[in-house]
Amino acid sequence: MINVTPSAAQQIRIAATQSDADEMGLRIAARRDADGSVSYVMGFDEARNDDIVLPAEGIALVVSPLHRELLDGMTLDYVEFETGDFRFIFINPNDTSEAQPAPQGCGTGGCGCSGGGAR
């Protein structure tokens, strides 16, 4: 199960509308880095045959079976780090590092980004 906070869901809906991706789900992927931390990517995408689609706060989350175990129990939140600096963060019990901000661009309304780690 992946949780999405109401503030994250609201921002995802805004980004989907701005990107003409209202009919797509939000794909979330994760990988464990060599140092044991977890890197995340997310972007709007259509579900493939083997994907898992999870409803969360009115958002369809798309997850590959390869990433499901690492993402299980994760919460996606949208928070203000400093005045006017809002970002998505991943709070994951499977990640031994602190909550990580999403790749640059996702926190500014462009959830369509798909590259980069979460640091």
Beta strands, then each sheet from edge to edge (+ up, - down):
strand 1: 3-4
strand 2: 25-32
strand 3: 38-45
strand 4: 52-56
strand 5: 59-63
strand 6: 75-82
strand 7: 85-91
strand 8: 100-101
sheet 1: 1+ 6+ 7- 8+
sheet 2: 3+ 2- 5- 4+
end
